[in-house]
Structure formats: C-alpha cells, structure tokens
Amino acid sequence: MKKNYLLTPGPTPLPPEVMESLARPIIHHRTPQFLSIFKEVCVGLKYVFATKQDCFVFTSSGTGAMESTVVNLLSAGDTAICVNGGKFGERWGKLCQAYGVEPVIVDVEWGKAVDPKVIEEKLKNTKPAPKAVFTTLCETSTGVSTDIREIAKIVNKTDAVLVVDAVSGLGAVPCYTDEWQIDVVVSGSQKGLMIPPGLAFCTLNEKAWKLVEASKLPKFYYDYKKYKASLAKNDMPWTSAISLIVALNSAFKLLQQRGLENGFKYYEVLADSVRAAALALGLELFADASCRSNAVTSIKLPASVDGAKLVKIMRDDYGVAVAGGQEHLKGKIIRIAHMGYINEFEIVLCISCLERILSKMGHKIDLGVGVKAAQEVFIKNSL
Amino acid sequence: MKKNYLLTPGPTPLPPEVMESLARPIIHHRTPQFLSIFKEVCVGLKYVFATKQDCFVFTSSGTGAMESTVVNLLSAGDTAICVNGGKFGERWGKLCQAYGVEPVIVDVEWGKAVDPKVIEEKLKNTKPAPKAVFTTLCETSTGVSTDIREIAKIVNKTDAVLVVDAVSGLGAVPCYTDEWQIDVVVSGSQKGLMIPPGLAFCTLNEKAWKLVEASKLPKFYYDYKKYKASLAKNDMPWTSAISLIVALNSAFKLLQQRGLENGFKYYEVLADSVRAAALALGLELFADASCRSNAVTSIKLPASVDGAKLVKIMRDDYGVAVAGGQEHLKGKIIRIAHMGYINEFEIVLCISCLERILSKMGHKIDLGVGVKAAQEVFIKNSL
C-alpha cells in the first residue's frame, strides 16, 4: 500500500500515457503500423535535439551510444580530449582506452565545471591533434552543468569534433545541437525523455560524418552507416525495442504539447526551489554556484549524518527515492532530480521527507523551513 | 475496432501478465526492490538456457548479443566457421568480417540444415585452426532447425568453441546448454521468451572463458568481464532496461509454471498442425522434412500468388500478421510462427485467414481443409 516517489536522476517517473503505451499489445516492427509511429518518433527526436539532422535510435543504454561515437568517429592511435569531472565524464576516457584511442584527460574537480580555456589549450598543444573533444552536458554524479555553448565555439575553430553526452539533461535543459553547432550529441531514454531505460540516441553533423568516413575502428551493431542507410528507408538495421519506441512517441507528444522552452523554464524553477530549500535547511550545495545543473541538484550532508543510511530510510521506509553520492562522495551527498515527469508537489514532499529524516537522524532542523523556501520560489515564479 | 493477431517469428504476442508488468511505475535499478527482481530473472534465465552457468543480460537486440560473442572470444586474424543457411546465419560471417576475423563460410542451401560432417571437415582442414563455430538454432528466415547436439559432439573434440544463436527458438524448442555441452548460447527477448524486443542474453562455459581471457578485440559495452564482475554483486554494469527486466520476470513465471518440456511438446503439436494444414491445402513446405523447426513454419506459395500481397492483405485487411519471405524468397513463401504466447485457436484463425485470402487471390482451394487438418492434429495429440 505504500506509495513510491522517484526523484532519482534516471530513471525518472513515467507519465500515465507512457505507462499505457508500454502495456499495449506488441506490433511487428516491419509493418506500416509501426513505421508510421517510428516516423513520428524521428520528428520528435529532431525536436528535442533541436536539430534538422537525422537522429539514430539504438537499443542500448546511454553507454552504448557513447561507445558508438568512439567507434564511428575514431581510429586506434588517435588522440581525444576527455573532460572528466565525474563518473560519466570518466567513462569517456575508459571508452577511448578500450579502443586504443589515446585520451587526453582534463581532470576537473568534482563539483566544478571545466574551464573552456583549458580545452582550448589542450587542443592547441596536444600532438597529434585531437580528433574529438568528449564532454558531458549534465554530470549526473555531481549535479554540474557544462558550458557546452562556449566549448563549441572553441572546438568549432579546430578540426576536432565536439561530442556531448546529453544522456542526462536532454529535454530538460538547453542543448541546441544546430544553433550551438555541436558536432555530435548522444542521449538516453530514461531521464528528460520520461520513458524507461533501453533506448539511446545520436545525432551528428557533416563535420562528424567526415570522421566517420575516415574511422578505422571495427564496428557492426553501432555502425552509423547501417543506421543512416536504414533511416533513408524509414527503418532501423536491427529489431528495435518496439514497446519503448511506442512509449517514446507518447512522451514526445507530451513534451511537444508543453514546448521545450517552457520545460526548460519549469525545471529551472524546480531546481531553484530545491536549492533554496537546501540552503534554508542550513545545508550546502555541492556543485559550484557557477555551474549548477537544472536537471539534478547535489546537496552536501552534515558530517554527522550517514548519507547512505538517509537515502535508504527515505526510500525503503518512506517511499521517496533520491540518489546518494558515488565514488568518494558515497554517504556525503544526496542528489535530487528535477527533470522529466516531476512536479512542484513532488519537490515539496521530497523536501518534507528530507527534513523529517534529517531530524530523526539527530540533525537539528526547523521542520518546514525547507518546504517554505521551496514554496516561496514557486510563488515568485507564478507556478 | 479490428482485432490484430501476431503470428510472426518475433516479436511474438505478449501475455497479459507481461503487458501489465510493462505498465507498472518504473523503479530505480540500484535498489533492493529491483535487484530482488533481477535475481529471480537470473534464475529464470538459467532455467530456459538449461544451464547452471551465469547468464548475462544486455540491453540490445539479438544482433548485439551475437556481436558480443565475436568481440569477447576472438582476436583479429583468427579464423571462425560460420554456418550460413539463411539471413541470420549470414550475419555471423558479416560480424566476423567487421572485426577482422576470417570467416570460413559453410554455405547451406536455404531450406536445408548444415551437415555436421561438413563442419567436422572444415575444423580439420582450416589453417590456422578455427577458434569458433558459429551456428543458428532455428534459422528464422527459412524455418530450418539445426542439429546443435550433433554439432556440439564434433566441436567438443576440438579446441574450437561452439556458439549458438538461439535468438529464435530458446524457450520454444530444445536447446540444452549444459547437457549438450554448447560452449556459448545467445538469445533475445521477443520470441520464445514472450516479452518485447530490447533484451538479449548470453551464457558461456569454462572453455569459452579461456578464449575470453585471450581475446584481443576491443570492447566496452559488451565486455563479458564487466558483466561477470557486476553479476557477482547481483548487478549489471550499465543502466538496464528496467521495465523489460520486470516483464521478463513475469514471463519466466509463466514459462516455469507450464514447464519447459511441456512447452516444447506443445509447440511441436502446433508446428505439426501448421504443416498438416499447409499440406492439406496442397501447399509445399519450404524447409526440408529432416530439419523443420517447431518454432516457425515456412510454406511455399503457388507461383500464381504474389506472396508479398498475400501477407499485406492478411495483415492490413484482416489483422492477421504472418511473415513473408526474405531476400530471394521475397513473395515466394510465408512464415507462420508457433512459439511464445500462441495457442491452437490462433493457428486455426491464421489457417482460416490464409485459406480465404488464397481463395480470394484466385488460387483454388477447398475452404476448410487446412483447418480440418490442423484440428485433427490437435485431437490426435489430446490438445
């Protein structure tokens, strides 16, 4: 009978329309019935990626789409700049290494964003010249937002391509593929796009396609040329995850109804409210003020509070799922997501739960001040 | 208002329990709630693979799992025997080529099964000695069943490993991994296992693990070592397709309730009924009598009948989806699946629809003789 609430940075809650779509009888993937849905999904993808380019759909986790960029763009022996400011940025370096690409790691302190000038400098001074710069739109492990627009300006002046992991954030925070001239963007289905995990996406521009033509790394399942050829026939090279595609179509209808920009503004208010609540409760925000993501907020916990225990109690005893810290942040932070099918009342209940458990765990708190601060943000923004 | 019926060889229809599971609110994948489900799924996988070994779960199509065997077992320059008797067998050769593995293609006439002695001969005479033999349990494109048991006996005498693509057929026809000593078996979710496409699986024995240790091909997403390490912690390396895993657990409960052997017998009766119906209608079966699969039946169409049109009319006008022929068989055969959540009444309605449309398309047929023949098989087998 206990109700469960999901405020984790992926998966995010499913709208009822998405759940209903998932429950429909399955249809065959090589039929006009399915292909008309797939066609709509392709339009929806262009909308959320803010691009006129084709978008590819993989049956995989976001990591699969990340891997697809490495194997399609590069060759063994190439160098590539990998921005590592968290668990997901770190993955770019590991992926490059697995494929014999020399990663030039730009280590960024967790909680801070990469300085675009460091990338500029690395692009100038790395020999052989880096073929790609791998970055993360929203580093879920730290709640940090990267200034992709500025980085794109820098990378655009070179022969390298900019690859953005937008698994976390696409559909929730700005990521204008065409306008910002981002060469390659990948994403996943279970965060801003509000469906279960299982699909991943990629879009790339002409500059990136030139690298694809030159790439010598072996590939098959993720081979962009196969996806491009299939897409020209409104199809996919392998059996697609039909039910997830149908669900994605339902999610896109909702996202299009609301409008991407309206969504960005809404999540900004939710993010503001969580930040205000945390500060009102005397807690510190983990991410630097200059680079806090509107997709997920990371909050430092008082040293006296066992963060792993707090997350467990909130989830298992109270049904409110938030994320804890990863790696060296284990037990030290909690992360509250505000992307996808999340609204202000779920923020209120999450903050109220946090207040109660902190209080229960012996941390002195004025019950209600977090909720009050959040509410004030809602009112100020006419929510 | 039109009712739709799915008798295609993947995807297969979803049981109501599976549809209901798919519609549930999403839960986070790194929680005790999900991991207890995943634990049950791992038990279910061992049951359907008939193995005591660990089974890995990939978020991918079946092709992804096929690729995983190539990149984990082999190195560039290796040779491997690829049995090519249809569209899926052909994929093994293409996969090997993409990764710099030299495929020794054993071409088998479509509709016939590979002669195990040919594999024995190729194993003896290929230099350098093949590291792997890639085969297909049920070649969906032709309706042919491969004698995996006999091939395993041959391959087991050599240093090569036997890899079986059981995407089509697992759970519907016998494939005893441990008893037959098959070194590597891969499968997918959308056929005998009765859930939507999106998950793929693999199990491998100690002999195959030795190849994994020696393999030099690059890999990351499909890296078996990562899956093994995660599984030891009851987890998966990447965000899994949560809703599909939950659905798979529901499907496994049904398969376990019925019993694997009972299922094999049931599908054999359904296959017999479709074959009897086709013959009674004066149609020829495409697959050789010695190797007809109990998962899918391929039926030759009269030269006067446009098979592509027949499939289209059955599906779009009557709601009965069967598969047509692929490649050079386009328009020449139809394929009726009898695996997964299919019962004898769906066979009856499919045959009745086939009778009507053949008749409509000008092919002389005694309406009802196909259905009668199918019914007689049901009665004879006490269904």
Boltz contact constraints between the chains, C-beta under 6 A:
constraints:
  - contact:
      token1: [A, 8]
      token2: [B, 28]
      max_distance: 6.0
  - contact:
      token1: [A, 11]
      token2: [B, 26]
      max_distance: 6.0
  - contact:
      token1: [A, 14]
      token2: [B, 26]
      max_distance: 6.0
  - contact:
      token1: [A, 19]
      token2: [B, 23]
      max_distance: 6.0
  - contact:
      token1: [A, 22]
      token2: [B, 22]
      max_distance: 6.0
  - contact:
      token1: [A, 22]
      token2: [B, 23]
      max_distance: 6.0
  - contact:
      token1: [A, 23]
      token2: [B, 19]
      max_distance: 6.0
  - contact:
      token1: [A, 23]
      token2: [B, 22]
      max_distance: 6.0
  - contact:
      token1: [A, 23]
      token2: [B, 23]
      max_distance: 6.0
  - contact:
      token1: [A, 26]
      token2: [B, 11]
      max_distance: 6.0
  - contact:
      token1: [A, 26]
      token2: [B, 14]
      max_distance: 6.0
  - contact:
      token1: [A, 26]
      token2: [B, 196]
      max_distance: 6.0
  - contact:
      token1: [A, 28]
      token2: [B, 8]
      max_distance: 6.0
  - contact:
      token1: [A, 28]
      token2: [B, 321]
      max_distance: 6.0
  - contact:
      token1: [A, 59]
      token2: [B, 60]
      max_distance: 6.0
  - contact:
      token1: [A, 59]
      token2: [B, 61]
      max_distance: 6.0
  - contact:
      token1: [A, 59]
      token2: [B, 198]
      max_distance: 6.0
  - contact:
      token1: [A, 60]
      token2: [B, 59]
      max_distance: 6.0
  - contact:
      token1: [A, 60]
      token2: [B, 60]
      max_distance: 6.0
  - contact:
      token1: [A, 61]
      token2: [B, 59]
      max_distance: 6.0
  - contact:
      token1: [A, 61]
      token2: [B, 238]
      max_distance: 6.0
  - contact:
      token1: [A, 61]
      token2: [B, 239]
      max_distance: 6.0
  - contact:
      token1: [A, 63]
      token2: [B, 221]
      max_distance: 6.0
  - contact:
      token1: [A, 63]
      token2: [B, 238]
      max_distance: 6.0
  - contact:
      token1: [A, 64]
      token2: [B, 221]
      max_distance: 6.0
  - contact:
      token1: [A, 67]
      token2: [B, 220]
      max_distance: 6.0
  - contact:
      token1: [A, 67]
      token2: [B, 221]
      max_distance: 6.0
  - contact:
      token1: [A, 95]
      token2: [B, 220]
      max_distance: 6.0
  - contact:
      token1: [A, 98]
      token2: [B, 218]
      max_distance: 6.0
  - contact:
      token1: [A, 98]
      token2: [B, 220]
      max_distance: 6.0
  - contact:
      token1: [A, 99]
      token2: [B, 218]
      max_distance: 6.0
  - contact:
      token1: [A, 196]
      token2: [B, 26]
      max_distance: 6.0
  - contact:
      token1: [A, 196]
      token2: [B, 242]
      max_distance: 6.0
  - contact:
      token1: [A, 196]
      token2: [B, 243]
      max_distance: 6.0
  - contact:
      token1: [A, 197]
      token2: [B, 239]
      max_distance: 6.0
  - contact:
      token1: [A, 197]
      token2: [B, 241]
      max_distance: 6.0
  - contact:
      token1: [A, 197]
      token2: [B, 242]
      max_distance: 6.0
  - contact:
      token1: [A, 198]
      token2: [B, 59]
      max_distance: 6.0
  - contact:
      token1: [A, 198]
      token2: [B, 198]
      max_distance: 6.0
  - contact:
      token1: [A, 198]
      token2: [B, 241]
      max_distance: 6.0
  - contact:
      token1: [A, 218]
      token2: [B, 98]
      max_distance: 6.0
  - contact:
      token1: [A, 218]
      token2: [B, 99]
      max_distance: 6.0
  - contact:
      token1: [A, 220]
      token2: [B, 67]
      max_distance: 6.0
  - contact:
      token1: [A, 220]
      token2: [B, 95]
      max_distance: 6.0
  - contact:
      token1: [A, 220]
      token2: [B, 98]
      max_distance: 6.0
  - contact:
      token1: [A, 221]
      token2: [B, 63]
      max_distance: 6.0
  - contact:
      token1: [A, 221]
      token2: [B, 64]
      max_distance: 6.0
  - contact:
      token1: [A, 221]
      token2: [B, 67]
      max_distance: 6.0
  - contact:
      token1: [A, 238]
      token2: [B, 61]
      max_distance: 6.0
  - contact:
      token1: [A, 238]
      token2: [B, 63]
      max_distance: 6.0
  - contact:
      token1: [A, 239]
      token2: [B, 61]
      max_distance: 6.0
  - contact:
      token1: [A, 239]
      token2: [B, 197]
      max_distance: 6.0
  - contact:
      token1: [A, 241]
      token2: [B, 197]
      max_distance: 6.0
  - contact:
      token1: [A, 241]
      token2: [B, 198]
      max_distance: 6.0
  - contact:
      token1: [A, 242]
      token2: [B, 196]
      max_distance: 6.0
  - contact:
      token1: [A, 242]
      token2: [B, 197]
      max_distance: 6.0
  - contact:
      token1: [A, 243]
      token2: [B, 196]
      max_distance: 6.0
  - contact:
      token1: [A, 321]
      token2: [B, 28]
      max_distance: 6.0
